[in-house]
Amino acid sequence: MPVHYRQYDDVLPQPPPSVPSQTPQQLESSTPANSTDMSTQAQISSRAPPFRTARNIFGLVHQFFTSTPPSHDPEEVVTLLDISSVPVVSPVDIPSELPDMSFHPYPNRSSFELGHWYWNGGVQKSQQSFKELIDIVGCPDYDPDDVQNTPWDKINSQLGASIDVEGRDEWEDEDAGWCKTQVTIEVPFSRTTPQPGARPYIAANLYHRSLVSVIQEKLANTQDDDLFHYEPYQLQWCAPHLEHEVNIQGELYTSPAFIDAHCALQESTGEIGCDLPRVVVALMFWSDATHLTTFGNTKLWPVYRYFGNESKYRRCKPSCHLGNHVAYFQKLQDAFKDFAGAYTQGKGVGRECTTHCHRELFQAQWGVLLDPEFLEAYEHGIVILCCDGLKCRFYPRIFTYSADYPEKVLVATIRQLGGCPCPRCLVLMGELQNLGMTHDRKQHTTLACSDASRSELVTMARNFIYDMNRGVDSTAVESLLKPHSWNAFSDHLSPLGFNVFVALVVDLLHEFELGVWCMLLVHLLMILCTLNKDLIHELDKRCCSIPVFDGLFPSDHNKMIMDLLFTMAHWHGLAKLRMHSDLTLEILDKLTTDLGDRFREFKAKVCPAYQTQELDREVNAQSRWQAKEASKQAEKGKSNVIARGAAARKPKADSYSTEPGELEHRTPKSRYRRTDRKAFVRQLTQIKHRQTRLRRIKQWQQKLLKSPREQLDETANDPQLHHYISKSEKIYDEFGHYLRSHAKDPAMKLKTHILDHLEPGETSARLDQECNSILFKHNRIYHHMIARFNYTMYDVRRAQDVINPRTPHCNIMLLKHYDDSNDDGHDAHYRYARVLGIHHVNVVQAGNVYQSHWLNFLFVRWYESVQSHTWETCTLSHVRFMPIANPNAFGFVDPGVVLRACHMILAFSLGQCNPSESGISALTGDRHDWREYYINR
């Protein structure tokens, strides 16, 4: 492909617009008249025009809510590496000379480096970890005598000590240590028991940290404080093809919720005699029980806290250590049965009362975390001296609580799968099918959950249970709570205006991907079993939902099912966008209505046509469960029921994804391996102390060194490069052998491609004359295994695709040229190709044999478009390979014109071109060709 096909520039992503040193009058200081601003901005900007940064190359502008630039701008320290997802491996460089610094409690540098390597270098040692160890012991300053005399056990004990230990070291004061608190609940025994009334029960020992101390620790850390956003801003897009600016949302500190909280705080009455800047600290909680071992039933129930003032791209990286462990929740132990039996003559309490006590324990543990110190800070703020020497008053605000549905039931204190199963609204179970309808949207607003609407009911229910000794499942309590699913009673923050139901955000992983998607796929499998069980075996040979099911159903149902799957995939993709605009949110809102219509059509027209039955795996699972329950009933005389979670109803943004919490689970699991498996919760807190304090010493060490960030070389991990192909010349062929091994002689095409690269714009006649002047140094063509392509994503970050011709990751997409001779009219923007080989040659021209040109190129096989993609018809683009006999079926491509890789999905319903797998070209592997392919870009 000639070089003139490069119709775009590979624009590197830029950090978000930062606050320049110029005065605001020198910049854009007024809002465009047709800007789509929010009401909160209008209130703040009524006095003075808001401060705006200059547009960056992508047309993005920061608009703040004051007329002066912020004193603290985290964007000014952001570099290309910080906004790049390209993996970068920085070499471990331990300088031979360090300034005087304290390694306390280690006596010397050698022992500190070994201790840091052991505790923070991972449990399972890798080759990289081994190289780090070699760098430590190979350092000129390393002294074996220093290590030999180090009191390791004493140091580990010092590092793991909590802050409430007397005689602690001075440097430990900055750390938010762990505390152990006994949690007591009131167990209600109904009037039908021998000893009715409420009895106190010490349910658990809770290991936790002070929420306020964690905030103070965070803001005292220089590295974290540099990237901590004190003020929100509106990120606006000034697109040349749009009439007005568009609001962009992605980070929590640019969301309407954060902006509203910031504006409400600034407009509220401040503390008497205090004129310090007031800052919102956005708290994001995440909790979920997890297994600590692959085999076994040892569990941990951690509560993680993240700060929404930091970028989500840093929060999702475990290497940044931004997940703060604030508590390890406990569940009711087996001793509770003995306690209950002592007041019921050994009969125990029922399942309903046990569930109630479990919920009471959960809320009581949260009551410990939401202590008076935190409530005081929530209402009046806390004054903290920041790393830049300025004092601010910080107000913690809880924005999100991410959890799966069973835990949301505990947080929201509702009945699991009750009459109103949604933790955010009071829509009835029977009305969930109205998803996307007009009256359904109105109900979300009019029936939104709030503490005010339930407080009186909760008070009456608790009076029945604890004062009148009514049973938890008594008629009096059920008549109050069951219609609206209320059956728990925690109101810690409602007097301060906090609504826990708003904080319970949608969990796409558990509620949609493992919920709605999974249930839909299982139901489709049931339909296939009803049609023909052999279709399941055909399904097993396929992959990806839309191509998998295409053609397996009767024609009158196939179109409806394909449209439903397409709409589901479209909605799922939009819901998980990392960066939203007002335009994409409108599309998502409309698509939610379409998704509801598709489901109702599927239920009305497809489902009644089949008498489905449970799958074999479901029957086997139910049999195992029944056998297990029968054994329990024989031992205890009791039985349980299984409940399933409800699906999410309203999509949210990507900022509070459960991915960081799932990744953070790896941390306690790795720490668990270093415990004695007995009192492991306490030991986990000690290990966390050691790792945190060692990292603090390391950060202080690096701060004193003040080593600048090294410049990147032209390597595979350099995000500034468009592409990277190795310089190795170990694998090569003699050019004559290369030509003879190909059935189609590409020599003339290759020379034409090379000549056009060296002398772009030449006429075809001129190219014919110059082809014979092209020579190859040593008469060799060199081969490479992989090629790396960097590109800028829609969220203005750098990413990388790796192409390997020997794997399925071998397809690329390019811009289509306006005078393309192979234009089929279906896709007006892109061309697609399969990479058959990655090569380079050293080119010599006859006129100058002493100078060679290194030239990389890709040998490709072209696709031709069959059907273009349209959203209206719910179809993906279709392509197929050009016939091998077509003179334009193969070509050579300059790697510099490749946009990125793309994913081709087999069109299973159309079959293979050669069912007998008898191809005519070993190089292209055409014996495995399919008639058509879906483009999944």
N, C-alpha and C positions, 0 to 999 in steps of 0.2 A: 504494500500500500504506500503510495507516494507520501512525501512529507507534507504536501499541501493539505492533507486530510486533517492535520492538527488545526482545528477551528476553535480551540479554547485554550486558555492559559490555566495551568495547574496552580490555582490560587491557594496559598498556604493559609490555614486558619490563623486569625489574629485573636489575641486576648480581648475580652470585652473592653469597650472604650473606658479608659481610665481618666481620672481628673487631671488635667494638665496644670502646669504652673502658672498659666496666664490667668488674668482676671476674668470673671464671668462676662464682663462687657465685651471681651474680645471673642467670645464664643456665641453659639446660638443660645440666646437667653429668653426666647419667647416661643410659645407653643403655636404651631400652625393652627389657623382658624378652623380647618376641617379635621383636626386630630380627634380620634376616637378615645377621649379620656373618660375616666371613671368619675363617679360622683365624689369620691374621697379626694381626688386630685383637685376638683373644682373648689372644694371647701378650703383646701390648704393654699391654693394658688390665688385666692381672691385678693390677698393683700399685696403680694409681689410675684413677679414671674418666676417660675421654678428654674433652678439651675439645670442646664442641659450640656452634655458633653458633645464634642464633635462627632460626626458620623465616621464610622470606620469603613473599610473597603466593602463590607457587606450591607451597608446602609443601616447598621444598628446604632441606636442612640440611647444613652442613659438619661432619664429624667428623674431628678430628685424632688423632694417635697419641701425644700427650703430654697431661698434665693441665693444662698452661698454654697460653695462646694463643701463636701464632707471633709472633716479633719483626718479621717482614717479611711484610706482607699485600698482595699485588698487587691484590686485589679492591677495595680501598678507593679506588683511583684510576680504576677503570672507570666510565665514564659511559654514557649512553644511546647516544651516537654510536658508542662502541666495540662495542656489541652490536647494532648496526643494520646491515643490508645495504642500506638506502635510500641511493642515491647522493647525496652531499653535496659541493657545489662551494664551497669556501671562497674568498672573494675574496683576491687578493694585495694585502696591505697593507704597504707599505714605509714605516716611520715616517721623518719628516723629521729627527729628532734621535736619535742613538744614543749610548749611553755609550761611554767610551773602551775600545777593544778592539783586539786585534791581528788583522789580516787576512793575516798572513804565510803564504805568501811573496808575496802581493800587496802592493803599496806603499800602497794606499788602498782605500776602500770601493767606489768606482765601478768600478775594475778587477775587484775581487772579485765584485761582482754580475754583471758581464758574463761572467766566467769560470765562475761557478756556473751561469748560464743556459746557457752553451754546453755544458758537460760533463754536467750533470744534467738538462737540459731536454729530452732526447730528440734522436734523430738527425733524424727527420722532423718538421719544425716545423709546428705546427698553429696555428689561430687563437688558442687559449688561450695557446700559447707566444708568439705575436706580442704579445698583450696584456700578458704578463709583461715582454716587452722594452720595450714602451711605458711600463709602470710604472717600469722602471729608468731609462730616459733622461728620463722626465718628472719624476723626483724632484727637489725643489729643491736637494738637495745634490749632484746629479750634475754633474761637472766634465769636459768633453771633454778638457781639457789633461791631466788625470790618466790618462786612457785612452790618449792619444796617445803618452805617454812610458813606457808599461808594457812591460817586456821579456818578451813573451808566451812566446817559445820557452824562455827560461831558466826561467821559472816552471813551465811544463809539464814540463820536465825535472826540476825539483826535486820536483814533486808525484808524478811517476812513479817516483822513485828508490826502491830497496828499502832495507830497514833495515840490510843489511850493507854499505852504502856508507859509507865513512869521511867524517867531517865532516857527518853528517846533523844536522838541526835537532832541538832538544830535544823539540818537540811530536810528533815522529814516533815516539818511543819507545813510545807506546801502541799502535802499529799492528803487526799481525802481517804482516811483509813476505814477499815471495816469494823462494824460493831455487831454484837450478838444480843438480840432482844427476845425475851420470852413473849409469845403471842397467846393470849387467853381469849376464849370465846365462851358465850353462854349457850349451853345445850338445853333446849326446851323439852321437857318431858310432859306429855299431855295428861289430862285428868284421868285417862283410862289406865295409867301406869300406877304401880304401888306407891311411888313417891313422886307425885306431880310437882311441877315447878321448874324453874331454870337453875341449872347448876354450872358453876365456872369450871372450865377445863383448859389446862395448859396444853395447847394443841401442837406447838412447834417452837423451835429456836430459830429465829430468822437472822441470817447473816445479811447485812445491808450496809450501805454507805449513805451519808448525809447528802441529800440532793443539792443543798446550798453549797456544801464544801466542794462538790464536784464542779459546780459552776466557778467557784473561786479558783480551783486548781486549773481549770481550762483556760481562764483568762490570764493566769500567771505564767502560762507556757508561751514563750516568745514565738515559737514556730507556729503554734495554733492561732495565736492572736493576730499574726500578720495576715492570715487568710480568713479572719472572722469579720463578717459584715455587721457593722454597728447600725447602719441605716439601710432601709429598703430603697428600691428605685423601680421605676417602670422601664422595662426594656421594650423599645419601640423600633419597628422596622419601617424604614422609608424606602419603599420599593418604587422604582420609576414607572411601573405599569399600573400602579394603584393610585386612586385619587386622594387617599388619605393614609395617615400612618396606622400601622397595625400593632396592637399590643402582642408581645411575645411572652409566653410563660414556660418555665422549665424548672427553675430553682424555687425553693420555698420562699426565699427572701425577695423574690419578684412576684409572688402570688398575691391575688386580691386579699386573701385572709391575713397575710403578714402586713400588707399595706394598711388594711383596716385597723389591725391591732396597733400599729405604729401611730396612725393618725388619732385613734381614740386615746392613746397614752399621752400624746403631745397636747391634746385639747383638754385633758383632765386637769383637775387642780393638783398642783405639785405639793411636795412636802414643805411644811412651813420652815422658812429660813434656808431653803436649799435651792440653789440655782444651777446645779450640775446637770449636764446633758442626761436625758433619760433614754435608755436603750431597751428594746425588747429582746429577751433571750428566748429563742424558739426551741422548745423541748419536743423531741420526737421519741416516744417510747415504743418498744418492740419486745414481745415476750412470747415464748412458746416452749413447752417441755420437749426435751430431746433425749435420745438414748446416748449414753456415753460409751457404750461398747457395741461391737458388731454382734456378738453373741452374749446374751444376758439381758437382765431387766433393770439394770442400774440406770436411773434417770436423773436429770437435772432440769430445773425450771428456772432459767435465768431471765432477768429483766435487763434489757439493754436500753441505754439512752444515748441518742444522737442529738446534735445541735443543728437546727435548720438554718442557722446563720452561716454554715459552711456549705461548700458546694457538694452536691450529691455525687459528683464524679470522684471526690475524695472520700466521701462516706462509704462508698461501695468497695473501696480498696482495703482489704484487711491489713495490708502493709502500712497504711497510715495510722492504724490503731486509734480510730475515732469512735469506736463502739465502747461506751463506758458501761461496765458491769456495775449496776447499782444494787442488785439484790438477787438472792437465790431463794425463790419461793419454795415452801414446803406444802405437802399434802397431808391429809389425815392419815396417821399411822395405824397399824393394826391394834395398838394399845387402846384406840378409841372404842373398839368393840368391847373390850373388857370393862372400860369405864361405863359404857352404856348398859352393859349387862348387870353391873352392880346396883343400878337403880330400877331395873326391870325384871329382877329375879332371873337373870340369865337369858331372857328372851331377846334383848337388844332392841334397837329402834328400827323403824322401817326404812325402806329405800328413800322415801320422800324426806324424812328427817335427816338422813345421812347426807343427801344432796344439799339440803339446806345448810347443814353444818360445814360442808365443804365450801359452799359459797360464802358463808360467814367468815371462814378462815381466810379465804382469798381477800375479802374486803378488809378484814382486820390487818392483814399484812400491808395492804395499801395504806391503811390508816397509820401504820408505823412510819412509812416512807413520807406521807404527807403530814409531817410533824409541825408543831407550832412555829419552828424556825422557818420552814418553807412557806407556810401560810402567811407569816409576817412579811417575808420577801415578796410573795405574790402580790400582796396588797400595797406595801410601802417601798419595795425595792431594797437592794443592798448596794452600798457604796464600795466600789473596788478601784484600786489604783492600777490602771492598765500598764502594759509594758512600755508604752510611749510616754509615760510619766503623767498622763492626764487622768483625772478622776471622773467616773461616770456612775450614775445610779442605774443598776440593771434590774429589770422586772421580768422574772420568769413567766412564761406563758406556755401552756400545753397545747400543741397544735394537732398532733396526730398520735394515735395509738394503733399500731399494726399488730394483728393477731388473727388466728384462724377463727372459724365460726364458734366452736365450743368455748373458746376463751372469751370471745366477744360476749357470749351469753353471761359469763361471770362478770365481765367488766360493766356491761350495761344493766346487770341485774334483771334479766328477763327470763322467761321460761323458754327453754330450748325447744324449737319447733312448736311453739304455742300458737294461740290464735292469731297473734301478730308476730311472725318469726323474724322480721327485719329489725336489727338493733338501732336503726336510724329513723324509722317511721312507724306508724300504727296501721299500715295497710294490712288488711286481713289476708290470711293464707289463701282463701278462695279467690282473691282478686289479683294474685300475682301474675296470672295469665294475661292481664290487661297491660302488659309492659309496652310503653311508648304511646299509649292512647292519650287523648287530651285530658280526660277526667283523671287518668292515672297520674299525670304530671301535676294536676291540681292537688290531688290527695297527698303527694309528697310534701307539698308546702303546708296544707291545712292540717295534716295529721303528723307533722314532724314531732319527734319525741322531745320532751323538755322535762327538767326536774320539777318545774312548777306544777305541771299537770298531774304529777304522780305523788307528790309529797304527802297529800292528805290520805290517799289510799294506803301508802306505805306505813304511815303512822297508825292508822286503824288496824292494819294487818298485824303489825308488831304488838299492838296492844292485845289482840286476840291470842297471839302465840305466847307472849311472855307474861302478861298480866292475868289473863283469863284461862291460861293453860289449855287452849284449844290446840288440836293437832295441826301440823303444817299442812296436811292434806284434808283438813276438816272442811265442811261445807261453808262455814263462815269465812274462812280464808280464801277458799277457792272462788267464792262468789265475788270477792273483791279483786283478786289478782288474775285469775285465769282469762277473763275476757280481754285483758290488755297485756297479758304476759308478764306482769310485774310480780316478782317474788324475792327481791332482795332490797337492801335498805341502807345503802351507803351514800351519804351526802356531804362529802368532805369539802368540795370546792364550789358547790352551788351557791352559797351565800356571796361568793366573790364574782359571780357572773359566769362561771365556767359550766359549759354544757358538754357532758361526756359523750353524748350521742353524736355530736358533730365531729368529735375527735376520732371516732371509730371509722376509719377509712376503709375503702374497699380493698380486699386482698385478691388481686387477680390470680395469683398462683393457686391458692387453695379454693377460692370460691368460683372462679371461672375456668381456669385450665384443668384443675383436678375435680371441678364440680360440674359446671354446665357442659363444657366440652366433653368430659369423660362420660357423663350420662347420655349425651346425644350419641356418641360413638357406640356405647354399649347397646343402645336401643337399635341403632342401625345394624349392629351385629345380630341382634335377635331377629330382625326382619330377614336378613340374609339366611339365617338358619331355617326360618320358616319357608323361604323359597327353595333353598337347596343347600344342604350342609357342605357340599363340595365347594360352594362359593367362598367359604371361609379359607380353604386351602389356597384358592386363587388370590384371596385378599392378602394372605401371608407373604406372597411373592412381591407385593407392591409396597410402596412407601408414599407418604404425604396424602392428606385426606382427600383432596379434590380428585386427583388422578386415580387414587385407589378405588373409590366407589363408582367412578364414572363407568357406565355400561353394565353394571352388575344388577341394576333394578329394572323392572319393566319400564318401557319408554314413557308411559303416561305419568310415572312417578319419578323417573330419573331426573328430569329437568327441575322439578320442585326441590329434590334433595340436593342437587348440585347448586342451585341458587341459594339454598339455606347454608350450605357449607361455605360458599363464597362470601356470603354476607357475614357469617360468623368470623371467618378469617380476616375480612376487611375491618370489622369492628374491633377485633382483638389487636390488629396491627395499629389502628388509630389509638386505642386505649393505652398502648404501651409506648407511644411516641415519647421521646426524651425531651422534645421541645414542641410546644403547642403555640398556635396563634389563634386570634379570634376567628380566623377563617376555618382552621381545622376543627376548632371546637364546635362551630356551626355544623360542619359536615358530620362530626361524631354524634351530635344531638339528633340530626335527621336520620342517621344510620341506626340509632337506637330504635326509632319508630319503625324503620324498615325491618329490623331484626325481630321485633315483636310481631309484625305482620307475617314474616316468614314462618315463625314458630306456630302461630295460630293456623296458618294454611297447612303446615305439616301435620298438626294435630287433627284438623278437620278432614283432610283429604287422603293422607297417607296412612296414618296410624290405624284407622278403622278397617282398612283393607287386609290387615294381617292379624292373626291370632298368635301373638308372640309368646314364647316361653322363656324361662330362665336359661342362661347359658350353662354348659356343663361345669365350668369353673365355679359359677355361683351356686349350683346345686351341691357341689363337693364342699364348698366353703360353708354352706348352711348346715350340711351334715356334720362337719367337724365342730361347728359352734353348738349344735344341739347336743352332741355327745359330751362336749365340755360342760355345758349347762346342766345336763343330766347328772354328771358326777358331782357338780357343786350342790345340786339340789339334794342328792343323797347324803351329802356331808352336812349341809347347813339348813336344808329345808327351805331354801329361798331360790328365786329366779329373777333375772334381769331382762330388760328389753333393750334393743338397739335403736338408736336414733341417728338419723342422717342429717347433715348440714343443709342449709338452704343456700340458694345461689344469690350472688350479688345482683343488685338492680340498677345501680347508678354508677357509671364509670367515673374514675378520677384520673388525676395526672400521674406522672411517673416518679415524682419526687419522693414519695413515701413507699417505694417498692419494698417488698419483704426480702429482696435479694440480700441487702446488707446483713439482716438478721440471720438468714440462713448461712451466709458465709462466716458470720461471727461464731456460729455454733462450733466451728472447727477449733476455735481457741480453747474453750473448756474441755473439749474432747482430747486435745493434745496435752493439756495440763493434767488431765485425769491419769494419764499414763505414768506420771511422776509422783502419784500419791500411793498410799498403802491400801487403797480401796476400802477403807473402813470409815474413819471420820474425814471423808474426802472433801466435804464442803468447806470446812475450815482450812484444809490444806490448799484448796483452790484459791482461797483469798490470799494466803501467804505467797503462793507462786505468782499471783497477779502482782502483789507488792514488789517482789524481787524483779520481775521483768520491767515494771514501770519505772522503778528507781534506777535500774541499770540503763534504761533508755534515756533517762534524764541526765545521768552522768555523761553518756555518750553525746547527747545534744549539746551539753555545756562544753564538752571537749571540742566538738566541731565548731562551736561559736567562737571559742578562743583562737582556733586555728585561722578562722576567717578565710578559708580557701575558696576562691571563686569557682563557680560552676564551669567545668571544663568544656571547651568547645567540641562539638561533635565532628567526627571524621565522616568521610563518605563511606559508611558501612551499611550493613543490612538493616540496622536499627535507627538510621538517621531519618527522622520524619520530614526533613526539608527536601529530600530527594523525591522525585516522582516515581522512580522505579530503581531497583537494584538487581543486577545480575552478576554473579561471581566473576572474578578476574582469573580464575583458575584455567589452566590450559593442559590439564592432565588427561582429559578425555577428548580425543579428536579422531578424525578420519582423513585419509588422503582424499582430496577433492574428487579425483577420478573414481575412486571406490564409492564415494558418496553418490555420485551421479549414476553409476551403474546399478546401485542398490535400489533405485527408485524407478518404478515403472513409468512414471511421467517425468520427463527430463525437466527439472526446474532451473537449469543453468541460465538460460536467457532471461527468465523472470528475475532471478536473483541478481544478475548483473544490472538489469534495468532498475531494480529497486535500489541497489547500491549507488548507481550513477545519479539517480534522482535525489538521493540523500546528500550526495557530495555537491551536486550542481542543480539545485531545485529550479524549476521553471523552464527547463530546456524543452525544446520541441521534440516530437517523436522521431523526426528524421535525424536530428542531432544525437538523440540517444542511440539510434541504430548505429551511427558512425562511431560512437565512443564505446560501445559495448566491448569491442575487441581490445580496448586499451586497459580494461580492468584485469588486474592480476591479483592472486592471493599469495600472501607471504608463506613460504614453505609449502605452498600448495595444500594447505590444511583448512578444515572447517572444524570448529570446536563446539562441543555439546555441553549443556548444563542441565541439571536436574530440576531446579526451581527458579522462578522469577518472583520478585516481590514488588507489588504496586501499592503506593501510598496515594490516598485521595482524601479530600475534605468532605465530611458528611453534612447532612442537613442541619445538624445541631452545632455546626462550626467547630468541629473537632477533627483531628487527623486519625485515620484508620489505615489498616494495611490488609491486603489480600495476597495470598500466596498461591501461585499457579504451579502445578506439577502435572505434566502431560501423562504421567503414568497412573494417575488417580482420577476420580470423578471431578476433582477441583481443577479443571483444565479449560473452562469456558470463559471468554472475555467479551466485553461489549465496547463498541467504539461509536463515535459520532458518524452519522451518514453524511457523505458529501453531496452537495446539491447537484452535481453532474455525474453522479454514480451511474455507471452503465448497467448495474445489476438492480436498479431500483424497481421493486415490485409493487410499489404503491401502498403496501399494507402498513409499514412502519416508517413514518416520515422522519424519525429522529435518530435511530440507532441501527447499527449492524452488529451481528453476533458471529462468533467464530470459535472453533475448538482448536486449541493449541496442540499441534502434533510434535513440535520440537522447539527447544530454546537453544540458539546458537550464537556464535560470534565468529567473525573472520577479521584478519588483518589485511586490509585492502591496500594495494599498491597500484598507482596509475603509471602507465608506460612512460609518461613524460617526467616522472619524478620517482625513480625506483628507490631512492634513499629515504623516503618519508612514507610511513605507513599510517593508515587510519584504522583505529579500533572501531568495529561496527557490530552492534548487537541487533539481532532480528529474531522474529518468531515465524516459524513455518506453521500455517494455519489451514484449516478446512472450513469453508464458509457455510453458514446457514442461510436459507432464504425464508422470508416471511410467508406464512400461509393465511393467518388471521390476526388482525390487530386486536389489542385489548380495549375493551370499553366497560365502564362502570355500569352503564345502564343495562347491558345484557348479562352482567355477572360472568364474564368470560375472561380467561387469561390469554395472552398472546400465544399463537402457535407458530412454530418454525419447523423446518426440515432441512436435511442436508441437500445440497445441490448434487445432481448425478455426477458420478466420478468422471464420466465422459465429457462433462461440460468443461470447456477450457478455463472457465473462471471459478472452478470448484476449489482450487487451492491458491494460495498466495503467500506472500511474505509481508510481515507487518513490523513497522518500527515500534518498539516498546513505548516510545514517547507519546504515541497517539492512543494508547489504551486508557479507557476511563477507569475500569475496575473489573473484577471478576463478576460472573453472574451464575445463577443456578439453573440448570436445565433439568426438568422433571419429565420422565418418560410418559408418553400418552399411551397407557396400558391398553385402553379400550380399542385402539387402532391396530395393535399388534406390531410385530417386527417385520422389517423388510425382507429378511432371509430367515424364515423359520427353521430351515435346516442348518443355519449358521455356516453357510458356505460363501465366503466373501471372495473378492478378487484383488484386494489390496491388503497386504500384511501391515503396511505402514499405517494406514488409517484405521485398521480394525473394523472395516465396514461389515463384517459378518455379524457384529453385534448391534448394527444400526436398527433404530425403530422408525416407523413411518413418520411420526411427528413427535415434537417435544413441546412441553409447556415452558414458558419463560417465567421464572420466579425471581424477579429483580427487586 
